[in-house]
Amino acid sequence: MAAYVQDSIMLLGDSLTQAHVYNRKMDVVNRGFSGYNTDWILPVFDQVFATKEQQQHLPKVRLLVIWFGANDAALPVRDQHVPLERYKANLAHLITAVRSPDSPRHSPDTRIVLMTAPLVNTHQWGVRQAERGNVMDRDFETTRTYAAAAKELGAAKGVPVVDLWTKIYDAAGQEEAALSGFMTDGLHLNRDGYQIVFDELIKTTTANFPEYHYENFKFVFVTSVV
């Protein structure tokens, strides 16, 4: 009896959202790398995304979600910092690697969604850094710039973008201090923050690739047992 293989969604980034709604519909391949920026992910991507030859024997990656920027947008005092133009170039490289017929990892069945980096709450993050004896390495306006760059690149490449920066800022009443309601430490999101991520990702995916909405997939290995 042949093994059943489901198609998959790949979540590529430094932090990732929930995807339980696809359970038993598509496999969710989590490729989140804590602390990574777009410079560091490029060689890793070559190892985790199959070549055209390998794809013939593997489930198809139907949706690739790319979420980087939180670490790229760190100030130059951190080795995580990636200059803005190189950040955009790195994102473009990932998109081209999947889309270009000349790429060894060309995957015509894969749809791509970009997500902007969320904000930083410097009030929370500053306290954390001070408690640890670290210098301040994040800036509110810098994250806005990197989020805008991701949106610009998405528009130029025809790739849908989830604007998390704006959505979370709006949810906080456009007050930086109020971001504490959506963040654990000023950088990482809490449950309410991730709920926005999830809702906006599903909304963007549905609007652009309705065939990939989770309700359009049938369960596999269905049982009548309750």
C-alpha positions in Angstrom: 0.0 0.0 0.0 1.5 3.4 -1.0 2.0 5.9 1.7 -0.3 9.0 1.6 1.6 12.2 1.2 -0.1 15.6 1.8 0.9 18.8 0.2 2.3 21.4 2.5 2.6 25.0 3.6 6.1 26.3 4.5 6.5 29.0 7.2 9.9 30.6 6.8 11.0 33.2 9.2 12.4 34.2 12.6 9.0 33.8 14.4 5.9 32.0 13.1 2.2 31.9 13.6 -0.2 29.1 14.3 -1.6 27.0 11.5 -3.7 24.3 13.3 -6.6 25.0 10.9 -4.7 23.0 8.2 -4.3 19.9 10.4 -5.1 16.8 8.3 -5.6 19.0 5.3 -2.1 20.1 4.5 1.2 19.5 6.4 2.6 22.6 8.0 6.4 22.8 7.6 7.7 25.1 10.3 11.1 26.6 9.4 11.4 29.3 12.0 15.0 30.2 13.1 15.2 32.2 16.3 17.4 35.3 16.0 17.9 34.9 12.2 17.9 37.7 9.6 17.6 37.6 5.9 21.4 37.3 5.4 21.6 34.2 7.5 18.5 32.5 6.0 19.7 32.4 2.4 22.1 29.5 2.7 19.6 27.7 5.0 16.8 28.1 2.4 18.9 26.2 -0.1 18.9 23.3 2.3 15.2 23.4 3.4 13.5 24.1 0.0 13.7 21.2 -2.4 15.3 21.5 -5.8 13.2 20.8 -9.0 14.5 17.3 -9.1 13.7 16.6 -5.4 10.2 18.1 -5.8 9.2 15.2 -8.0 9.4 12.9 -5.1 8.1 15.2 -2.3 4.8 16.8 -1.4 4.3 20.1 -3.1 4.8 23.3 -1.1 1.5 25.1 -2.0 2.1 28.2 0.1 5.3 29.8 1.3 5.0 32.4 4.0 8.1 34.6 4.4 8.3 36.5 7.7 11.6 38.4 8.3 12.5 41.9 9.4 12.4 41.9 13.2 16.1 41.1 13.4 17.2 42.8 10.2 15.8 46.0 11.6 18.0 45.8 14.7 20.3 48.8 15.0 23.9 48.5 13.7 25.2 47.8 17.3 23.8 44.3 16.8 25.3 41.8 14.4 21.7 40.9 13.4 21.4 44.3 11.6 21.0 44.1 7.8 21.0 47.4 5.8 17.6 48.2 4.4 18.5 47.8 0.7 20.1 44.4 1.4 17.1 43.3 3.3 14.9 44.1 0.3 17.4 42.3 -2.0 17.4 39.2 0.2 13.7 39.0 0.2 13.7 39.4 -3.6 16.3 36.6 -3.8 13.9 34.2 -1.9 11.0 35.1 -4.2 13.1 34.7 -7.3 14.4 31.4 -6.1 10.9 30.0 -6.1 9.4 31.8 -9.1 12.2 31.9 -11.7 12.2 29.0 -14.2 16.0 29.3 -14.3 16.3 28.7 -10.5 17.2 25.2 -9.3 14.4 25.6 -6.8 11.7 26.8 -9.2 8.3 25.7 -7.9 5.5 26.9 -10.1 2.8 25.4 -7.8 4.0 27.5 -4.8 2.3 30.8 -3.9 4.1 33.3 -1.8 3.0 35.6 1.0 5.3 38.2 2.7 4.7 39.4 6.2 6.2 42.7 7.5 8.0 42.7 10.7 5.9 43.8 13.7 6.8 46.9 15.7 9.0 47.2 18.6 7.7 48.7 21.9 10.8 50.6 23.1 9.3 51.2 26.5 9.1 47.5 27.2 12.2 46.5 25.3 14.3 49.3 27.0 13.4 48.0 30.4 14.4 44.4 29.3 17.7 45.6 27.9 18.5 47.7 31.0 17.8 44.8 33.3 20.2 42.7 31.4 22.9 45.4 31.1 22.5 45.6 27.3 22.5 48.7 25.1 19.3 49.7 23.4 19.4 48.0 20.0 15.9 48.7 18.6 14.1 51.7 17.3 10.4 52.2 16.7 10.7 54.3 13.5 13.3 51.9 12.1 10.8 49.0 12.2 8.3 51.2 10.4 10.9 51.7 7.6 11.6 48.0 7.2 7.9 47.2 7.2 7.4 49.8 4.4 10.3 48.2 2.5 8.7 44.8 2.6 5.4 46.3 1.3 7.2 48.1 -1.5 9.0 44.9 -2.6 5.8 42.9 -2.5 4.1 45.5 -4.7 7.0 45.5 -7.1 7.1 41.7 -7.3 3.3 41.1 -7.3 3.5 39.3 -4.0 0.7 39.8 -1.4 2.0 41.4 1.9 0.5 41.1 5.3 1.1 44.5 6.9 1.5 43.4 10.5 3.2 46.7 11.5 0.1 48.7 10.7 -2.4 46.2 11.9 -0.9 45.9 15.3 -0.2 49.6 15.6 -3.8 50.3 14.8 -5.0 47.7 17.3 -2.9 49.6 19.9 -4.7 52.9 19.1 -1.5 54.1 17.3 0.2 54.5 20.7 3.6 52.8 21.2 3.1 52.4 24.9 -0.2 50.6 24.3 1.7 47.9 22.3 2.3 46.2 25.7 -1.2 44.7 25.2 0.1 42.7 22.2 3.7 42.0 23.2 5.5 40.0 25.9 8.7 42.0 26.1 8.4 44.8 23.4 9.7 42.6 20.6 7.9 39.2 20.8 4.2 39.0 20.4 1.8 37.6 23.0 -1.4 35.6 22.4 -3.4 38.7 21.3 -0.6 39.8 19.0 -0.4 36.4 17.4 -4.1 36.3 16.9 -3.7 39.4 14.7 -1.0 37.6 12.8 -3.2 34.6 12.2 -6.3 36.5 11.3 -4.4 38.8 8.8 -2.5 35.9 7.2 -5.8 34.0 6.6 -7.5 37.1 5.3 -4.6 37.9 2.9 -4.3 34.3 1.7 -8.1 34.0 1.1 -8.2 37.3 -0.8 -5.3 36.4 -3.1 -5.4 32.6 -3.2 -8.9 31.6 -2.2 -8.3 28.0 -3.3 -5.8 27.7 -0.4 -8.3 28.7 2.3 -8.4 26.0 4.9 -12.2 25.4 4.5 -11.6 24.5 0.8 -9.5 21.4 1.8 -11.0 18.1 2.7 -9.8 16.2 5.7 -7.7 13.1 5.1 -8.0 9.9 7.2 -11.6 10.7 8.0 -13.1 8.5 10.7 -16.6 8.2 12.0 -15.4 7.5 15.5 -16.3 10.3 17.9 
